[in-house]
């Protein structure tokens, strides 16, 4: 038996007209190889065997029979272009369509899920803050669904060695499930357990009807995705249930699985135009995600979804143009190639964001350190002023003689000569307020402040202490920087001078330190109360989330975190913390995430479009212009 046959020999064997055979060879309906300078065709023996079986001829003749010239009678001449082979080829393509569609949906689901993992978490957390719970659920569901579809492809092959392969591949998933179970991480246990069950069913029961196995695979992975969203307490399911009914997540998950199931079953049994509808539905879904990304302003994610949608719409047309026996293999290679390019593109985006983050982190640390030095110098000036005032003989004389006018004059001259102090208090040895300058809206003279920590520490001889004076409200709320004791001639405690800092002046001194265009500085005192903030309404308040993060992360230095500027803790920002030695104050530099990624998004988008767009253009030229030739 020969290995290859010429077109002339093929005409004699199939009894087709010359035009018909060469037409099929040029279209690729009959697989062949071009040889020689003139581009002659050689048809493999396996292809000829297949054609003979489809056309009703039993087997190939011997080489001697082929070498004998055949002289057919007039009655044996073909009377037209036969439709049997083309119809059979069309039926094979339709039968092959669901397999290609499963690969299509499965790989897209995997790539979409991986994209949510590859792009840094702070990126989509900031950009998709309003719909974050849905995207977190979609991340797990897409990955689980993608694995389910690819596992279903293993189910199609029910040969003996495939069954052994399924059993072998199931062992690692079972081991991972046990490992997660021992650590009481039930999300991983359920996910890998579901995958293991699918693999075992594929290996142990290959005779289950194809549709039943398909339904089982889809709903098992969908169930795992739904259960993932339930488990917590810090999972997305907990966040969902805070504002939505408990049935929303599982219903959405199973609805997604049902849509995928119906679309795939439609493409499994009906004609090619239904296959086009199925891919179009998938494209519309990705267009919806792209529109949402555009509304939110995440342009690189929007481009990704639009490219997915375009590929969904064009996929059936490409397959029709590449109409040949090797369409399945070529389609698989196409997906592998595009998937690789997409993952590399996403990796470039991630590395770009990482580089931008490192650059912003280093710059922010330098600026925060400089701001910490400014605050420390500011507080030292206030402390020195308070100590100098407490040691003034004139003030001691006014205190002994209870001369309020003289004390007011001393306070007035002290505040006039410094820009760091806002208010001065003179207390007696018991901690009762004697004089205040400038006067408060509410008269606080006579108030007993002996319970205050700074008064108690001043009685013990300490000088530099910080607290927030809350005897009155509104404009009378100010921070105590120093409480200095006043000693009499014999060393006894005569009184206490309390000095408070002027926040406006401190804010102005820090304003010269620019952190980008949208960055800002926050200063907290020794009790973690915000004393400097760009939003004046946020001053003098406790931010529980801020304090908790500072204590948890050891200063939150260099961490991406949720900073409570809007009272809801949703803004993503890079923070750097500088401790003010000797005072217990902290200077926190805040760099919003949006500004860090704004410039790098443009560069990464260009790289991504060049890589992925160039790949799609190459596939289009290879398919349309060259006609899919090898």
N, C-alpha and C positions, 0 to 999 in steps of 0.2 A: 504494500500500500504506500502511496506517495505521501509526502509531508505537505506539499503545496500543489495547487492546481492553477492553471492559467485560465483566463476568461473564456477562451475557446473551448477548453475541456469542460468548464462549468456549463457552457451553453449546451454542449452535447449531453451532459448528465441530466440537467434539469429540463431540457427541451424548452428553454425560454428563447425569446428573440434576442438578438444581439443588443438592440437598443435597451431592452428591459434590463439585461444583466449589467450593462455599463451604467445605466441610470442608478441601479441599486448600489453599485460600487462607488459611484461618485457621491451619492447621498450618505453613504456609510451604513445603509440598511444591511448590506452584506459586508462583514468584516474582512479587511484585506490589508496587504502591505504593498507600498509603492517601491518598485525596484527599477534600476537602470536609469540612464540619462533621459529617456523619453517618458519615464514615469509609468512603466507597466505595472499591472496588478498581479499579485499572487495571493490566492485564497487558501488559508490553512485547512488541513484535512478535517479538523474538528468542526469548522464552520460549514464545510460541505456536508459532513455527516448530519449536522443539525438541520440544514436546509432540506436534505433528502427525506429525513424523517417527517418534517413538517409538511412536505409536499406529497407524502405518501409513497416514496420509493424506499425499498427495504435495503439499506446498507450501501456501502461503496463497492464498485466493481474492482476487480484486480487490476494491476498496472498493465498487464497484457491486453485486457479488454479495453482499457482506456486508450491505449496506443493504436487500436484498430480504428480506422476512420469510419465514422457512422454516416450512412446515407439514408436519412429518413425519407419515408414516402410523403407525398403531398398531404395525406390525411393526418400525418403526425406533426405537421408544422403548427406552431402555436397560432391561435387566431386572435390574439390580443394580449393586453397586459393582465396577467393573473392577479387576483386580489387576495388569494389565500395567504400568501406569505406576509404581505403588508398587514392584513387584518390580524394575523397571528402575532406579528411583532407589536402591533398596537395594543392587543390584549395583554401581552407581557408587560408592556410599559405601564398600563393601567394597574395591573396587578402589583407592579413594583412601586407604584406611587405611595402607598401608605408607609412602606419602609423608609423611603426617602423623606416623607413628611415627618415621620417620627424622629429621624436624625435631625431634621431641620429644627423642630420644636425643642427637642432635647438639648441640642447644642446651644441654641439661643437662650434657653432657660439657664443652662450652666454659665454661659458667658455673662448674662445679665446678673446672676447671683454673684459671680466672682468680681464683677465690676463694682458691686457695692462693698466688697471686702477690700479690693485693691486700692480704690480711692480712699484716702485717709478718712477715718471716722469723723473727725471734726468737720470735714468738708461737707458731707451730706447732713450732719447734725445741725449745722448752722443754716444751710441752704433750705433744708426740708423740715424746719422746726415745726411747722404747723401740721405736717402730714407724716412726721417721723414714725409714729406707731405703725402706719400702714406700710411704709417702706421697710421697716424692720421685719414685719410679718412677711412681706413679699420676698425679702432676701432669703429667708429659710424655705419658703414654699417653692420659690424658683429653683433653688438648689435641689430640694427633695424631688420636685417634679422632673427636673432634668435627669437626675440619677434614675428615676423610675422609667423614663422613656428609653434611656440607654440600656437599662437592664432588660427592658422588654425586647430589645433587639437580640439579646442573648437567648431569650425565650423562643424566638423564631427557629433557632437552630436546635433541633432535638436529636442530633446524632449522638452516638454513645460518647465520643470524646468531648462533645460539648457538655454533656451531663456531668462528666468527671471534672471539667473545667469549672462549671458552676459550683460544684461541691467544694473544690479547692479554693475558689474565690470567696466562698461564704465564710470560711474559717477566720480570716482576719477581721471581718465585720463582727463576728460573734465575739472574738477576743476583745475588740474595742468596746463592744457593748458591756461586757463583764467589767472591763476596766473603769468605764464611766459609772457603772452601778456600784462598784466598791467605793468610789469617791462620792457617791450619792449625787452625782450630776445626772439627773434624770432626763434632761433634754437629749444629751448625747446617747444615753442608754436607749431611749425610744427610737431615735433616728437610726442608729446602727442596727438596732433590733429589727426595725421594719425592713431595712435593706437586706439583712441576713435572711429574713423570712421569705422575701421575694426571690432571693437566690436559691434557697432550698426548694421552694415550690417549683421554680424553673427546672431544677435538676431532678426532683423526685417525681413530678407529675407532668411529663411532657405531652401526654395525650389529652390533657384538658383542652377543650375547644379554644381556639385562638382568641375569640372575643371575650370569653370568660377570663382568660389569663390577662388580657389587656385591661379589663375593668378592675381586676384584682390589683394589678401593678399600680394603676393610676390612683386608686382610692387608698391603697396602703401608704403611698408616699404623701398623698394629700392629708390623710389622717395624722401622719407623723408631723407634718407642718402645722396642722391645727393644734395638736397637743403641745408642740413647742411654744406656741403663743400663750398657752395657758399657764405654763410652769413659771415660777417666780421665787421670791417676791419681787426681784428687781428686773424681771423680764418685761418685754413689751406688752404681754398680755395684761399684766397688772396695770400698766399705764392706760391700756385701752379700756379696762373695766372701770377705771375711775370716772370716765365720762361717757361711756357707751354701754349698752346692754351686753350681758355676758355671751349672748349667742352671736354677736356680730362677727367675731373672728372665725369661728368654725364654719359659719354659714358662708362667709366670703371665700374661705379656703375651698370648701367643697363645691361652691359654685364655679370657681376657677377650674377645678378638676373636671367638673361636668362639661363645661364649655370645651375644654381641650379634648375630652372623650368624644363628644358629639362631632366635633370638627374632624377628628381623626377617623371615626367610624364612617362618616359621610365620604371622606376621601378613600376609604377602604373599599366601598361597594359601588359607588356611583361613578359617573363618567368624568372626563377630564375637566369640564367646565365647573363641576362641583369642587374639584381639586383647586381650581383657580379661586373659587369663592372662599375655600378654607384658608388659603394663604393670604387672601385679601383681608379676612377677619383678623388674622394674626397681625397683619400690617397696620390695621386700624387701631389695634390695642397699643402697639408701640407708638403710633402717632399720638394717641391720647397721653401717654407718658411724656412724649416730647413736648406737647403743648403745655402740660403742667410744669415741666422744667423751664420752658420759656417764660411762663407767667411769673415763676419764682425768680427767674434771672440766672439760672445755672446753665450757661451756654454750652459748656463742653459736654455735660450730661444730655442736654437737648440734642446736640448733634449726634451723639451716640444712638439715641432712640430713633431719630429720624433716619439714620443710616440703616438701622435694623428694619424699620418700616419699609424703606425703599427696597431693601434686599428681599423682604417678604413679597412685595408686589411683583418684582421682576423675576423671582425664582421660577414660577411656572413657565414663563416665556423662555427663559434660558434653557430649561429642560426640554422644551419643545424644539428649540433650535439645535440642541445637542442630541437629537433623536438618533440614538445608536445603541448597540448592545451594551457598551461599557458606560452607559449613562450613570448607573448607580455608583460605580467606582469613581468616575470623574466627579460626581456630585459630592461624594464623601471627601475626596481630596480637596475639592473646592472649599468645603466647610472647614476642614482641618487647616487649610492655608489661611482663610479669612479669620478663623478663630485665633491662630497664632499671631497674625498681624494685629488683631484687635487687642489681645492680651499684651503684646509688646507696646502698643500705643498707650494702653492704660498704665502700664508700668512706667513709661516715660512721663506720663502725667503725674503719677504718684511721686516719682523721683524729683520732678520739678517742684512739686509742692513741698517735699521734704527739704530740698535745698533752700527754698524760700523761707521755710520755717526756721532752719538753722541760722540763716542770715538774720532774720528778724529777731530770733532769740538772743543772739550775740549782741546785736545793737541795743535791744531793750535792756539787757543786763547792764550795759555800760551807762545808759541813761538813768536807770533806776539807782545805780550806785552813786551817780552824781547828784541825783535828787536826795538820796539819803544823807549825803554830805551837807547839802543845803539846809535840810531840816535840823540836823545836829548842830550846825553853826547857829541857826536861828534860835534854838532852844538854849544853847549855851549863853547867848547874848541876854536872853530873858532871865536866865538864872543869875548871871553876874550882876544884872541890874537890881534884882531882888535882894541879893546878898549885900550889895553896896548900900542899898537903901536901908536895910536892917541894921547895918553897922554905922549908920549916920548918927553922930551925936545930936544933931538938931532934931531928928525924929524921936530919939530917946527923950530929949528934953520936952518935946511936945506931948509925948505920951505921959510923962510924969506930971506935967502941969495940966494935962487934959485941955490943951489949947487946940480946939478944932480948926480955927482959921489958919493957924500956923501949919497944922498937919495938912490941910487942904492945899496950902501954897507949896509945901514940899512935894506932895503927890503930883500937883500940876506941873511943877518944874521937872520932875522925874519923867513923866509921860511925854512932856514936850521935847525932851532930849533923846528920846528913843522911838523907833518905829515898830518895835517888836511887841510891846506891851499894850494891852487893851484896857485893863482895869486893875486897880490896886485896892486891897482891903487891909485894914489895920485891926487886929484882934487883940484882946487883952490876954492875960496869962491863962485864963480859963477857956478861951476859944469863943468869946462873945464878940460880935462885930461892933467896933467902935465908930469907924469912919469908912466911907466908900468913896472912891473917886474914879471916874465921874459917877454922879448919882444915878441910881437905877430908876426905872419907871415905877418900881415898887420899892418902898423904903425897907431895906433889909438890916438897918442898924438895930442892934439889940438881939439879933438872931443868934442862937447858940449853935456853933459849928464844931463843938468839941468832939462830936461823934465821927467827924470826917477823918479819913485815914491820913490825909496830908497834915491836919492839925495835930493828930496824935504823934506822927513821925517828927513833926517840927518840935514838939515838946521834948522828944528824945534827942534832939540835936541834929537830925538829918535835914538836908537842905533841898536837894533836887528830887522832887516827887511830882507825879502827874495824876490828875483826876479831872472829872467834869463837875463843875459847880451847878447844882440843880435847885438851889433855894428858890429861884424864880424861873419863869418861863419866857419864851419869846426872845427878844434881843438880850436879855440878861443871862442867857445860857452861854457860858464861856469856860474855857479849859484852864485849869490851874497848872502852871508850869513849875513854879517854885514856891515853897512856903518856908521862909527863913525866920528862925527865932531871934528875938531882940533881948539882949541880956543887960541887966542893970549894972551899977557900979560895983556891986559885990558879987556879980556873977549869977544873980537870980534871974529867972525868966520873967521879963517885963511884958512881953507881948509877942505877936507874930505878924510878919508882913507876908501877905499872900499876893502873888503876881499872876495875872492871867494873860494869855497870848492873844494877839490880834490875828484872827484867821484870814482876814482879807489880805493882810500884808504877807502872810505865809503863802497864801494862794498866789499872790502876785509874784513872789520870789520864785515859785516853782513854775510859773507860767512861761518863763524863758526857756525851760527845758522842753523842747518839742518832741513828741513821740509820734512821728508820722503826721498824717493829716487828721486822723480820727482817734489817735491814742490819747491817754490821759493818765494822771497820777491820782492815787487815793492814799490818804494818810490816816492811820488809826492810832489811837492813844494806847496807854498801858492796859486799859480794860477792853481793848478791841472795839472801841466805839469810833465811828468814822467822824473825823474832825475836818478833813479837807476832801472835797468831792466836786467835780465840775457841775453837778446839779446841786444847787444850794439847798433844795428841799430834802436832799438825802443826808445832810450833815447832822451830826449829833444823834444818829440813830444806830441801833444794833442791827447788823445783818447776820442772821443766824447762819445762813449758808456760807457767807464769807468767812465768818469766824470758824465754822466747822472745817472748811477746806484748808484754812491757814493752819489750824492745829493738826489736821489729819496728814497733810502733805509736808509737815515740817517747814512751813513758810510758803508752800505752794510755788516754790521757786522754779522757774523754767518749765512749768506745766501748762498744758492746754486744759482749760477748765471752763465751767459755766459761771460767769461772773454776774452778780445780782445788781445790775445797773437799773433794770426796769422793774425790780421787785418780783420777777418771776424766774430769774436764774436761767434764762434761755440763750443769752448772748454768748457765743463761743469766742474766747480770747486767749492769747498767750500772756501769761503773767510772770512777773519777776518781783521778788520781795527782798527788800533791804532793811535789816534791823538797825535802829538808831541806838547805839550803845549808851548805856547809862540811864536811859529814859523809858525803855520798854515800848517805844513807838515803832511803827512799821510804815515803810513807804512801799506801796504796791504799784508797779508800772503795768498798765493794761494796754495791750495791742489787739484791737478787734481783728477777728479772723478774716473778715471780708477784705480788709485793706491789704493783708499779707498776700492773699491769693489773687487779688485783682489783676496784677500785672502778669503773674506767671500763668494765669488762665489763658491769656492771649497767645503766649508762646506755645504752651502745651496744645492748645487748640490747632494751631497751624501745623505742628508736628503730627498730631493725630490725623488731621484731614489729609495731609500729604501721604501718610502711610496707608491709611485705609482707603482714601479716595483713589490713590494710585493703583491699589490692588483691584478695586472694583473696575477701574478703567481698563486694566490689563485683561480681566476676565471678559469684559464686554468686547474688546477687540478680538480676543481669542475665540469668542463664541460667534459674534455677528460677522465680523470681517473675514476671519479665517474659516468660519463654519465649523469650529470645534475639531479641526483636524489634529491628529497627534503629531 
